[in-house]
Amino acid sequence: MATAFLILTTRCNRRCSYCFYETGYQDRGDQKLTLEVDEALLCLLGRSRIDKLILTGGEPLLLPGIVETVRLAAGRGFFTLLLTNAELLTPDLLERLVGAGLRAISISLDSIVEGPEDKAPWRSLELVAARRDLSCAVITPISRRNLSALPGIMERISGLGLYILLQPVFAPNRFS
């Protein structure tokens, strides 16, 4: 499949130290910047033989029109995958996204700890794992901060029956 990553927004509800916006390697620019996905863009991508769209950001779930974006893309025959931190994923929103044609979701997860200071989306992962109509992978950045937690993270994700992708963090020493 030919794939296009569509950065729908530079806005995010987190400030992960390893994010390319936070490391200084990429300027976040205008915090209100959004990519309007419309028929013209989808037609152009289709003519370019793109058939898989990865919808990402920032955090794409911050966009009020994310369900309609998925519906438009899926309606044009694109395999749609959402790349998210899943903090904003609710059962209702997940149902609407899948109903709109979402085929896969990748969820970023870097911690096994749950609590007020940590935003690990375990409830969202459990919601997604319960579905058989949606492919899911968990992307876990590897850094010095979570190295000792990796076995527990991997065991818990495996216990949910989800795939895990370990991704080494590329960040200056002061961020990792």
TIDODO-645962 format. One line per field, with one value per residue (C-alpha): residue in three letters; x, y, z. Coordinates in steps of 0.02 Angstrom, whole numbers. Layout:
residues N
code: ALA / ... .
c1: X / ... .
c2: Y / ... .
c3: Z / ... .
***
This chain:
residues 176
code: MET / ALA / THR / ALA / PHE / LEU / ILE / LEU / THR / THR / ARG / CYS / ASN / ARG / ARG / CYS / SER / TYR / CYS / PHE / TYR / GLU / THR / GLY / TYR / GLN / ASP / ARG / GLY / ASP / GLN / LYS / LEU / THR / LEU / GLU / VAL / ASP / GLU / ALA / LEU / LEU / CYS / LEU / LEU / GLY / ARG / SER / ARG / ILE / ASP / LYS / LEU / ILE / LEU / THR / GLY / GLY / GLU / PRO / LEU / LEU / LEU / PRO / GLY / ILE / VAL / GLU / THR / VAL / ARG / LEU / ALA / ALA / GLY / ARG / GLY / PHE / PHE / THR / LEU / LEU / LEU / THR / ASN / ALA / GLU / LEU / LEU / THR / PRO / ASP / LEU / LEU / GLU / ARG / LEU / VAL / GLY / ALA / GLY / LEU / ARG / ALA / ILE / SER / ILE / SER / LEU / ASP / SER / ILE / VAL / GLU / GLY / PRO / GLU / ASP / LYS / ALA / PRO / TRP / ARG / SER / LEU / GLU / LEU / VAL / ALA / ALA / ARG / ARG / ASP / LEU / SER / CYS / ALA / VAL / ILE / THR / PRO / ILE / SER / ARG / ARG / ASN / LEU / SER / ALA / LEU / PRO / GLY / ILE / MET / GLU / ARG / ILE / SER / GLY / LEU / GLY / LEU / TYR / ILE / LEU / LEU / GLN / PRO / VAL / PHE / ALA / PRO / ASN / ARG / PHE / SER .
c1: 0 / 61 / 41 / 21 / 40 / -80 / -32 / -205 / -155 / -3 / -108 / -87 / -150 / 21 / 199 / 300 / 486 / 525 / 397 / 483 / 386 / 458 / 639 / 669 / 695 / 526 / 439 / 262 / 217 / 40 / -48 / -212 / -145 / -256 / -257 / -427 / -457 / -578 / -628 / -494 / -353 / -419 / -436 / -255 / -194 / -293 / -217 / -47 / -90 / -100 / -222 / -181 / -199 / -122 / -212 / -100 / -45 / -15 / -168 / -301 / -437 / -432 / -515 / -705 / -716 / -611 / -758 / -808 / -627 / -624 / -793 / -732 / -570 / -652 / -791 / -659 / -589 / -437 / -382 / -385 / -275 / -278 / -117 / -163 / -116 / -296 / -322 / -477 / -545 / -715 / -826 / -945 / -807 / -729 / -898 / -923 / -747 / -769 / -942 / -864 / -742 / -588 / -495 / -347 / -281 / -106 / -95 / 59 / 99 / 257 / 211 / 130 / 87 / -89 / -131 / -165 / 10 / 13 / -101 / -74 / -230 / -259 / -448 / -440 / -327 / -451 / -593 / -496 / -438 / -619 / -658 / -629 / -671 / -522 / -337 / -234 / -50 / 29 / 182 / 296 / 440 / 595 / 688 / 793 / 638 / 535 / 668 / 637 / 449 / 458 / 436 / 277 / 212 / 244 / 162 / 7 / -12 / 16 / -114 / -240 / -197 / -128 / 27 / 169 / 296 / 448 / 517 / 685 / 673 / 778 / 801 / 945 / 1009 / 922 / 751 / 765 .
c2: 0 / 175 / 278 / 462 / 534 / 680 / 794 / 861 / 982 / 1040 / 1056 / 925 / 895 / 829 / 890 / 730 / 767 / 655 / 732 / 816 / 975 / 977 / 934 / 1089 / 990 / 1045 / 1210 / 1185 / 1346 / 1408 / 1311 / 1329 / 1257 / 1120 / 1029 / 1031 / 861 / 883 / 798 / 891 / 831 / 653 / 654 / 714 / 578 / 446 / 501 / 484 / 301 / 329 / 205 / 214 / 371 / 390 / 531 / 608 / 772 / 841 / 755 / 724 / 690 / 875 / 914 / 925 / 862 / 705 / 586 / 675 / 670 / 481 / 466 / 565 / 465 / 296 / 344 / 373 / 199 / 244 / 126 / 245 / 232 / 353 / 388 / 458 / 465 / 408 / 516 / 591 / 426 / 385 / 235 / 348 / 429 / 260 / 195 / 347 / 332 / 148 / 183 / 316 / 188 / 191 / 28 / 40 / 139 / 160 / 222 / 301 / 236 / 269 / 225 / 85 / 196 / 263 / 413 / 599 / 642 / 507 / 500 / 318 / 275 / 101 / 119 / 168 / 19 / -97 / -22 / -48 / -223 / -277 / -238 / -365 / -243 / -129 / -167 / -91 / -69 / 15 / 122 / 132 / 255 / 190 / 317 / 316 / 367 / 213 / 80 / -11 / -7 / -87 / -269 / -221 / -117 / -258 / -387 / -282 / -241 / -423 / -473 / -366 / -457 / -300 / -278 / -173 / -72 / -18 / 144 / 212 / 396 / 514 / 665 / 762 / 687 / 820 / 760 / 572 .
c3: 0 / -41 / 117 / 157 / 331 / 351 / 495 / 530 / 667 / 763 / 922 / 1057 / 1234 / 1289 / 1289 / 1268 / 1281 / 1132 / 1014 / 868 / 907 / 1084 / 1044 / 939 / 780 / 715 / 746 / 807 / 717 / 727 / 864 / 771 / 608 / 537 / 373 / 290 / 213 / 70 / -91 / -190 / -76 / -75 / -264 / -280 / -161 / -257 / -422 / -339 / -304 / -117 / -41 / 145 / 251 / 423 / 511 / 642 / 721 / 853 / 920 / 786 / 915 / 960 / 794 / 803 / 623 / 644 / 619 / 458 / 398 / 424 / 336 / 185 / 170 / 194 / 73 / -61 / -30 / 76 / 214 / 363 / 517 / 663 / 758 / 930 / 1113 / 1145 / 1299 / 1219 / 1152 / 1227 / 1190 / 1093 / 991 / 952 / 893 / 781 / 708 / 668 / 598 / 486 / 415 / 527 / 495 / 613 / 760 / 830 / 1008 / 1084 / 1258 / 1356 / 1535 / 1632 / 1780 / 1797 / 1903 / 1900 / 1837 / 1705 / 1555 / 1504 / 1401 / 1471 / 1468 / 1285 / 1249 / 1334 / 1228 / 1068 / 1116 / 1141 / 958 / 822 / 681 / 711 / 696 / 836 / 872 / 1021 / 989 / 1139 / 1132 / 1220 / 1325 / 1483 / 1580 / 1536 / 1505 / 1669 / 1640 / 1466 / 1524 / 1619 / 1474 / 1351 / 1464 / 1490 / 1305 / 1258 / 1386 / 1292 / 1132 / 1049 / 942 / 1008 / 912 / 1012 / 946 / 1005 / 1047 / 945 / 1055 / 1130 / 1293 / 1395 / 1330 / 1340 .
***
